[in-house]
Amino acid sequence: MPKVVIFGSMNMDLSIDAPRMPAAGETLSGSGFLTNAGGKGANQAVASARLGAATHMIAAVGADAFGRELVAGLEAAGVDCGLVRRLEGVSTGVAVIVRVAGENRIVLSAGANHALAADDVIADLRRVAERGDVFLTQGECDPAATEAALRVAHDLGLYTVYNPAPARPAPDDLWASVDLVCLNETECQIVCGVLPSDDETCLEAARLLRAKGAGAVAITLGAAGSFGLGADGVALRIPAARPPEVVDTTGAGDTFIGGLVAGRLRGLSLEDSMVWGAAAAALSVSRLGAQQSIPTAEEVEAAL
């Protein structure tokens, strides 16, 4: 049975609501403090699992209370954490989030997320992955390990999905190992030099990413929906699904990507997977938190 294998970050999110961003040296009164499981890799793993895909996580946490809580949360969502390492002498990753009017400002401390080297990840990947699986990774772990994992996963016959977040320059020859790149507007501008602000610039950016070697492209545009360019060169424009209300956008992008990979395992086209991801993301922004906001497949089906 095909599965999703994810190499990525696991963070504890410390989140608070503020009336505005404080100025330098200023202290503001906040409210609604939350401690939530997060990290782009873990969020996407929970989304993949809740949306119906058998999901395995390759990651590292510290041998501390945050690490134990994060692993327990993933397991409760149905993610196989047999390859999540608990490391002594390093802290679990932490994200400090300030929420202002439904938008987020985030500061990351990587901790154990940068502890795994390329050899560690490749060994775990060879242990669990099989031809036909989906491999998903992001940009919050060690760059060399991430790039090596993409190359090996592609060589092993996995369908590789890359979410370059946060974005950074990648070797030119890496893109041939990426079957689908999914990124937002800001990340797109950093990666290919074009800010996708309308259909014309979305298509320009997507073609540049395909010219680099990526097989297909999905660009998320927030409330404007998403834009795709398939491996067949067909452009896709997917409107955003309407959320019941916007409460917290923290996990929206990760939920969308979880929908993409879960859709791939369901045998959906890129277009239908993007619709699936959009519906899941719309439900997630109507709730507080990252992982706890992610809907189930049944909730998404009811919303479509």
Secondary structure, 3 states (H helix, E strand, C coil): CCCEEEECCCEEEEEEECCCCCCCCCCCCCEEEEEEEECHHHHHHHHHHHCCCCEEEEEEEECCHHHHHHHHHHHHCCCEEEEEEEECCCCCEEEEEEEECCEEEEEEECHHHHCCCHHHHHHHHHHHCCCCCEEEECCCCCHHHHHHHHHHHHHCCCEEEECCCCCCCCCHHHHHHCCEEEEEHHHHHHHHCCCCCCHHHHHHHHHHHHHHCCCEEEEECHHHCEEEECCCCCEEEECCCCCCCCCCCCCHHHHHHHHHHHHHHCCCCHHHHHHHHHHHHHHHCCCCCCHHHCCCHHHHHHHC
